[in-house]
Amino acid sequence: MNSRSSADVSITLRNKGRDAYKHDVYGPAITIDLRITREGLRTYKLKSNGGQIISTKKEELISILDNFNIQVNNPVSVLTQEMSKYFLHSKGEGDKYKFFMKATQLEQMREDFIYIKATKQVTEEKVEQHGECLKDLKRKYLEKEDRYKSLASLGEMHTKLEELQKQMAWSLVMEMERELEPVKEKLQADKRSMGKYDEKVDEWKNKVEQSEKKYKQIQEQLEGITQQVQELQPKCAELKAEAQKRNSLLKSCELTVHRCRTNLRDLEKDKAQLSSRIKELTLSISQTTGAESQARAERMAQIQAEQENLNLHISTLGQQINQFQHACNRAKEEQEKMRMEYNGLKKSIDTNKRKLQTMKSSRSNRLRRFGEYMPALLSAIEEAYSKGHFRHKPRGPLGYLIGLKDPELALAVEVCLKYLLVAFTCDNYEDEKVLKGLMAKVYKSGQRPTIITSQFIHHVHDTRRRAVNHPQYPSVLQALDIEDPVVANCLIDQKSIESILLIKNRTEARRIMQGNNPPANCIQAFSKDGDQIFTNRNYTSDQTRPNYLSGDVEEEIRHLEKELENQAGQEARFQQQMRKLEEDIKHNEGLLRKVLMEQRTTKDKTTKLQFELTDLENVEEPQSEDLRPLEEELQEIVAKISSKRAEYEEAKTKMANLKADYERADQEYKQHKENISTITEEADSVKDELSKTDQEVMKCKHHKKHYDDKRSAHLRNIHTLEAQLKNKEENLAASVAKASEICPERLEVRRTAKSIDSEINRLKVKITTQQEQQGDREEIVRQYHEALESYKNMSQQMRSLNSFIRSLDNVMNYRLQVYADLRKFLSARCKYYFNSMLAQRGYSGSMTFDHKNETLTISVQPGQGNKADLSDMRSLSGGERSFSTVCFVLSLWAITESPFRCLDEFDVYMDMVNRRISMDMMLKVAASQRYRQFIFLTPQNMSSLPVSKTIRILRLKDPDRGQNNFRSEDQ
């Protein structure tokens, strides 16, 4: 039989793309030639695309395999016939798991981890051994070092001593320079901060000027109002004199009317007497003149009598008309006054009802005294502060945060503080903005509390220099119990409560404040009734009881209920009086209309009678000589009566005009007086504003003085620092001169003078000892260098090994975690692809990985069956088991990476159906992964495969069975 001594195998790899291996050396293709000898020796030749041999080393081949991820020993990449047979006939779950681990290279990773762990353990043992050796080396090294150091020559030690003395001199200089630097920095910082104090002083100086300007403007406004009142006073007096004059004229005219009425009554009596006399004479004449004359005379007398009665009745009616008109006007005026008083009473009742409701609700919550929305506002502030919306929590209402030491002074304190009792104070304008937003949400309507913005200081202002101190009476600050310094400072800044006295008796308060020697620093005082007393004036308070600071809530509620009961009675009486006035006005107006109608009717009757009398008088008849004088006298009296009646009517008309003039003048006087009163009230508000501005001026001056003092103190501190700096600089110059004498060249020394001095002392002792002892210098020096070198080498090895072990621990922990995650993900993907492959044949199955026990259980159900009927692969037929194995291999293909796949006689145990399905599945996978190369070795006929550019079939010649037998026999 012919035999050969070696066999050659040549493989060409594509070397293109970004993963190409040394493309500039090998080119687009790498050829690997392998020669295998009969003795089992293997040699490699790695050639470039042009055929040039690049390398013959196996390490280069391994680098190429690693670069292209070619896993020759991986059964998934190259499944040999022997491995396939072992895998197909293996019935152990552990074998399948080992196959999975080997295919995914997890087995290689685990073996690497085990090897690394063993290596690490060996390294740690060596480190422990070296540690003991290192201790001995260090001890020997220190002994040799001590002996070596003791060999320093006396000259060197003297030189070092001189060097240390030089360093000592310059070290002292450097320490003085270091001490000088903080002083310089502090001086520079103080000089820089001087500008801030100047800015503050200028700022408060401007505020003082603005406040004084505002005070001057308000004072000028008050003077203008006072001037206006003074200008109105003469006119008021003039109007009053005019009204009095009109009243005098009215009284005089009333006397004239009364006199005319009396004269008219006397003339009427005379007329009656003459008429009676004429009637008697006429009766006697009528006896002679006949019945006609007698009848005419009687009729004329009757007409005259009726005229007299009618004229008298008209006069009476005129008086009644005047009386009714006057009564109606007076009732209407009284009705208007009562309506105004009734409206004021209604407002007072509504106010007291609100106060009563607030007092009742404050039984359980005192905050409600300060407004029904106040509890909600404080809750919102607490919530916003807990969320960090405020830099500092606002304080308020201020009245809620103060207490009274003497309850009798509650009204005085309320009148003094006024709006501040319900005000809030903030530390900065950002907090003020947040608080305004909360108030806008809580207070939908009505007036919102005042917000005072001033930086919080957590200690009470020092008011000893500007506070009032009276032996008998307290200031407002002394009368209040205030726990929070921020609240106290706010009241001091806004109202100067340290300069306001509280004196219960108003007479005593006026005596103290308006006497010759008022208390020092006292700007005003308040009585317990709320009266405000200045040194030159005083004001009475409209408020009678405290609303916020009273201690006994039940007493306030009873007082308000009693006051409301009295006001309800007043309201009922007002309503009754107004109804009575309304009825009187209606009654008088009805009577007035009736009398006017009767007056017109009576005047018409008088006119008719006068016409009839004139006709009767025109009839001629004989007259008696005695009758004519009487008739002439009667006519004269009648003429006087007419004249007097005309005079009377004229006087009445004049009286009515004078009365209207008087009422108009009186109304104008009252209106003018009301204007003066309004201006006076305006002046009171301006006075309050003037007082407030005066306090603001004092506050600004106080702040300006405060910053002036701080600036002066700061300036004194700067002068002190400058003096200290000058003194230290002089000391430094002297020290530098001394150090220059010792060492002219300046030395930079990092050590302290104390440590250098200690070393100088030790060196002096050592010099003394060395002078007493001497030894073999060369031997000691050699031993010292040997011990030092050994110790350094061992220390470096120990540091390197410890560092390596720590790094290895970190890397191993991380990689073990990654290894577990990778194993988990690969198992999940393998299960998914295995089920997908089985589904193409209509099979169902499952994979169960037990990484702890290292087993892999595969169950398959051929055909459409229940998953509960899944059975182990050992119960399957040969073809079904081969198909399932192919599905398992394909699923492993899906989760592993390799540039090619190779299967050897994978279908020998399959029937035709499973073989066909398996081949189709593998061709389908190969068609979807054209970037990989698939090599299938099979003894079956592949002529039935479809023709494709991607499929290439290589058929070997059938072996010569006879020749093989002949050769066997020869052998």
Secondary structure, DSSP 4 states (H G I P E B T S, - for coil): ----SEEEEEEEEE--STT-SSHHHHTTEEEEEEEEETTS-EEEEEE-TTS-EEE--HHHHHHHHHHHT--TT-TTTEE-HHHHHHHHH---HHHHHHHHHHHTTHHHHHHHHHHHHHHHHHHHHHHHHHHHHHHHHHHHHHHHHHHHHTT--HHHHHHHHHHHHHHHHHHHHHHHHHHHHHHHHHHHHHHHHHHHHHHHHHHHHHHHHHHHHHHHHHHHHHHHHHHHHHHHHHHHHHHHHHHHHHHHHHHHHHHHHHHHHHHHHHHHHHHHHHHHHHHHHHHHHHHHH-HHHHHHHHHHHHHHHHHHHHHHHHHHHHHHHHHHHHHHHHHHHHHHHHHHHHHHHHHHHHHHHHHHHHHHHTTT-GGGGG-TTHHHHHHHHHHHHHTT--SS--B--GGGGEEESSGGGHHHHHHHHGGGGG-EEESSHHHHHHHHHHHHHH-SSSPPPPEEE----SS----TTT----SSS-BHHHHEEE--HHHHHHHHHHH-GGGEEE-S-HHHHHHHHSSSSPPTT--EEE-TT--EE-SS-EE--S--S-SSS-S-HHHHHHHHHHHHHHHHHHHHHHHHHHHHHHHHHHHHHHHHHHHHHHHHHHHHHHHHHHHHHHHHHTS-----TTHHHHHHHHHHHHHHHHHHHHHHHHHHHHHHHHHHHHHHHHHHHHHHHHHHHHHHHHHHHHHHHHHHHHHHHHHHHHHHHHHHHHHHHHHHHHHHHHHHHHHHHHHHHHHHHHHHHH-SS-----S-HHHHHHHHHHHHHHHHHHHH----HHHHHHHHHHHHHHHHHHHHHHHHHHHHHHHHHHHHHHHHHHHHHHHHHHHHHHHHHHHHHHHTTT-EEEEEEETTTTEEEEEEE-SS--GGG-EEGGGS-HHHHHHHHHHHHHHHHHHS--SEEEEESTTTT--HHHHHHHHHHHHHHHHH-TTSEEEEE-SS--TTSPP-TT-----PPPP-HHHHHHHHHH-
